[in-house]
Amino acid sequence: MDEALRALMERLRGEAGGGPGYERLVATDALDELAAVLTEPGQPLWAREVAAFRLGLAGDRRAFEALVLLLNHRDPQRCASAAYALARLGDPRTARAAAALATNELRVAYALHPVRLLVELRAPEAVPALITTLQRRLRPHDPYRRVALACVEGLGALGDARARPVLNEALAHPALAEAAVHALARIPGQ
């Protein structure tokens, strides 16, 4: 069993109360049964999360919408699980959705996992989205330093020269300066 799947199952066992519905979702290999959980009314969030995660790992694109919703959830563990599954899903819409979530100022408190997902995907949308998100985080007294740091580290990992100006700006922020130095050093020709 995949380690991320094992962690998800342990986390959701308590939420589900470990009943027969939970055990059925954990044990089934029927993708249609898992997909039905995503469309049936009245399904609890834990059931939708199990179904979407398992479908995502199986590469079944019926999980896409549910996983994107979970990627933008207020619970960081749900976001992390959704990002993991989306990275393995192989749906070409994933990078565009992650970029939209990462750059949405109304939901910036939940942008950490979309930012990390963009870096993992290394999609064309990643660098512009991370630059935009980081520029907004460089305002005085911005409370989202973890998001800013993830952008700095991600831009370094991506090594794209377009990131130089914003990374140079990040040098002026004590919480980001060290990471910005390392990120700039990873850009070819720097």
TILUMNU-795372 format. One record per residue (C-alpha): residue number from 1; z, y, x. Coordinates in steps of 0.1 Angstrom, whole numbers, padded with zeros to 4 digits. Layout:
# residues N
n  z  y  x
NUM  Z  Y  X
...
***
This chain:
# residues 190
n  z  y  x
1  0000  0000  0000
2  -0009  0035  0012
3  0022  0053  0025
4  0015  0084  0004
5  0011  0062  -0027
6  0045  0045  -0019
7  0062  0079  -0016
8  0047  0090  -0049
9  0058  0059  -0067
10  0093  0062  -0054
11  0095  0099  -0064
12  0081  0092  -0099
13  0101  0060  -0106
14  0132  0081  -0114
15  0113  0107  -0134
16  0097  0079  -0155
17  0129  0060  -0159
18  0112  0029  -0144
19  0102  0016  -0178
20  0073  -0008  -0187
21  0048  0021  -0190
22  0055  0031  -0154
23  0053  -0005  -0142
24  0020  -0010  -0160
25  0005  0021  -0143
26  0017  0011  -0109
27  0004  -0025  -0112
28  -0030  -0020  -0129
29  -0063  -0021  -0110
30  -0082  -0011  -0141
31  -0097  0024  -0134
32  -0106  0028  -0170
33  -0070  0023  -0180
34  -0059  0049  -0155
35  -0086  0074  -0167
36  -0075  0069  -0203
37  -0040  0082  -0193
38  -0056  0115  -0183
39  -0072  0120  -0217
40  -0047  0105  -0242
41  -0026  0131  -0259
42  0012  0130  -0254
43  0011  0114  -0220
44  0040  0125  -0198
45  0033  0145  -0166
46  0045  0116  -0144
47  0020  0093  -0160
48  -0009  0117  -0155
49  0001  0122  -0119
50  0002  0085  -0112
51  -0031  0080  -0129
52  -0048  0109  -0112
53  -0035  0100  -0078
54  -0046  0064  -0080
55  -0080  0074  -0093
56  -0083  0099  -0065
57  -0076  0074  -0039
58  -0101  0051  -0055
59  -0128  0078  -0053
60  -0131  0080  -0091
61  -0141  0116  -0099
62  -0125  0114  -0134
63  -0094  0124  -0115
64  -0107  0157  -0103
65  -0096  0181  -0131
66  -0061  0166  -0132
67  -0057  0167  -0095
68  -0067  0204  -0093
69  -0042  0212  -0120
70  -0015  0194  -0100
71  -0026  0212  -0068
72  -0016  0244  -0085
73  0017  0231  -0099
74  0051  0248  -0093
75  0065  0216  -0078
76  0055  0214  -0041
77  0057  0176  -0041
78  0031  0174  -0069
79  0009  0199  -0050
80  0012  0178  -0018
81  0003  0146  -0036
82  -0026  0162  -0053
83  -0039  0176  -0021
84  -0037  0142  -0004
85  -0056  0126  -0033
86  -0082  0153  -0035
87  -0089  0150  0003
88  -0098  0114  -0003
89  -0116  0118  -0036
90  -0149  0129  -0021
91  -0158  0153  -0049
92  -0180  0181  -0038
93  -0162  0205  -0061
94  -0129  0202  -0043
95  -0134  0228  -0016
96  -0146  0254  -0041
97  -0116  0247  -0063
98  -0091  0248  -0034
99  -0107  0281  -0022
100  -0103  0296  -0057
101  -0066  0285  -0058
102  -0059  0297  -0022
103  -0073  0332  -0029
104  -0058  0337  -0064
105  -0033  0365  -0059
106  -0016  0357  -0093
107  -0008  0322  -0080
108  -0002  0330  -0043
109  0033  0314  -0044
110  0015  0280  -0048
111  -0013  0286  -0023
112  0002  0266  0006
113  -0013  0232  -0003
114  -0047  0246  -0013
115  -0048  0263  0021
116  -0039  0231  0040
117  -0064  0212  0019
118  -0092  0236  0029
119  -0084  0231  0065
120  -0085  0193  0061
121  -0118  0194  0043
122  -0134  0217  0069
123  -0158  0228  0042
124  -0179  0260  0044
125  -0156  0277  0019
126  -0125  0272  0042
127  -0129  0300  0067
128  -0138  0328  0042
129  -0109  0317  0019
130  -0084  0316  0047
131  -0094  0349  0060
132  -0091  0365  0026
133  -0058  0350  0019
134  -0044  0359  0054
135  -0056  0395  0051
136  -0036  0399  0019
137  -0005  0384  0035
138  -0006  0410  0063
139  0007  0437  0040
140  0042  0450  0048
141  0070  0430  0033
142  0048  0403  0019
143  0071  0374  0008
144  0046  0346  0014
145  0050  0341  0052
146  0046  0303  0049
147  0012  0308  0033
148  0002  0333  0060
149  0014  0309  0087
150  -0007  0281  0072
151  -0037  0304  0072
152  -0032  0313  0109
153  -0027  0277  0119
154  -0057  0266  0098
155  -0080  0292  0112
156  -0070  0281  0147
157  -0077  0245  0138
158  -0111  0254  0123
159  -0120  0275  0155
160  -0144  0298  0138
161  -0152  0331  0155
162  -0152  0349  0121
163  -0114  0346  0122
164  -0109  0367  0153
165  -0104  0401  0136
166  -0078  0389  0111
167  -0060  0368  0138
168  -0058  0399  0160
169  -0042  0417  0131
170  -0017  0389  0127
171  -0006  0394  0163
172  0013  0426  0151
173  0035  0405  0127
174  0064  0389  0146
175  0066  0359  0123
176  0029  0351  0129
177  0023  0364  0165
178  0029  0331  0184
179  0008  0311  0160
180  -0019  0338  0161
181  -0020  0336  0200
182  -0025  0298  0198
183  -0051  0301  0170
184  -0071  0327  0190
185  -0070  0304  0221
186  -0086  0276  0200
187  -0117  0298  0191
188  -0145  0291  0215
189  -0155  0320  0237
190  -0121  0337  0233
***
